[in-house]
Amino acid sequence: FFMNPSPSKRTMIPRLMNLVLWLSFCAMAGTGLLLAFRLTPCPRGGRGLQALGFVRHEWGDFHTWISYGFIVLILIHLAMHW
């Protein structure tokens, strides 16, 4: 039924890395779009605007840290395929 029922570590690590990269990219894109279109800056400094209980600056911090993690993952990915 299955050609290879237990994938080796050699194939699992890149697959897992690609999955984590894809998920972090989706999170980056989602928070970026949220910041750009839903939590736009306003003359009041964005006060009162919330999404899922977080204000604009908290979403900005979340977006920044996801981006840092994405950069680290990209560097690891490039090192794996050097």
C-alpha distance (Angstrom), angle and dihedral (degrees) to the residues before:
residue distance angle dihedral
F1 . . .
F2 3.79 . .
M3 3.77 120.7 .
N4 3.80 93.4 -149.0
P5 3.82 112.4 8.0
S6 3.80 95.3 -176.4
P7 3.80 113.3 43.7
S8 3.76 114.2 -149.1
K9 3.79 124.6 -115.9
R10 3.77 88.2 -107.4
T11 3.82 91.1 65.8
M12 3.82 98.6 31.5
I13 3.81 97.2 58.9
P14 3.84 95.9 55.9
R15 3.80 90.6 44.0
L16 3.79 91.3 51.2
M17 3.81 90.6 45.6
N18 3.81 90.8 51.5
L19 3.80 91.2 48.8
V20 3.82 92.6 50.6
L21 3.82 90.7 46.0
W22 3.80 90.9 50.6
L23 3.81 93.2 47.7
S24 3.80 92.8 47.6
F25 3.82 90.6 48.0
C26 3.82 90.0 51.3
A27 3.81 90.3 49.1
M28 3.82 90.7 48.7
A29 3.79 92.0 49.1
G30 3.80 92.1 45.1
T31 3.78 95.5 50.3
G32 3.81 90.7 43.0
L33 3.80 91.6 53.3
L34 3.79 90.4 44.8
L35 3.79 90.6 53.1
A36 3.80 93.4 44.4
F37 3.80 100.1 45.9
R38 3.81 110.8 17.0
L39 3.79 104.3 30.9
T40 3.79 99.1 36.0
P41 3.80 117.7 167.7
C42 3.77 113.6 -100.1
P43 3.80 136.1 -174.7
R44 3.82 90.1 -91.9
G45 3.80 90.0 59.0
G46 3.80 94.6 -105.1
R47 3.80 94.2 -64.4
G48 3.74 113.8 163.3
L49 3.80 95.5 18.6
Q50 3.80 111.4 120.4
A51 3.79 139.8 164.2
L52 3.81 119.9 -166.2
G53 3.81 88.9 -13.3
F54 3.81 95.6 -56.2
V55 3.79 124.8 111.2
R56 3.81 126.2 -135.8
H57 3.81 95.4 -92.0
E58 3.80 93.1 50.9
W59 3.82 90.1 51.0
G60 3.81 88.5 48.1
D61 3.80 90.8 53.7
F62 3.81 90.5 47.6
H63 3.83 90.2 49.7
T64 3.81 91.2 49.3
W65 3.82 94.7 50.8
I66 3.80 92.1 46.4
S67 3.82 87.5 52.5
Y68 3.81 92.2 51.2
G69 3.80 90.3 50.4
F70 3.80 90.5 47.7
I71 3.81 90.9 53.6
V72 3.82 90.7 50.9
L73 3.82 90.9 48.7
I74 3.81 91.3 49.2
L75 3.82 90.2 52.0
I76 3.82 90.7 50.0
H77 3.80 89.8 47.1
L78 3.80 91.4 51.5
A79 3.82 91.3 47.3
M80 3.82 90.1 51.8
H81 3.80 91.5 53.5
W82 3.79 98.3 40.1
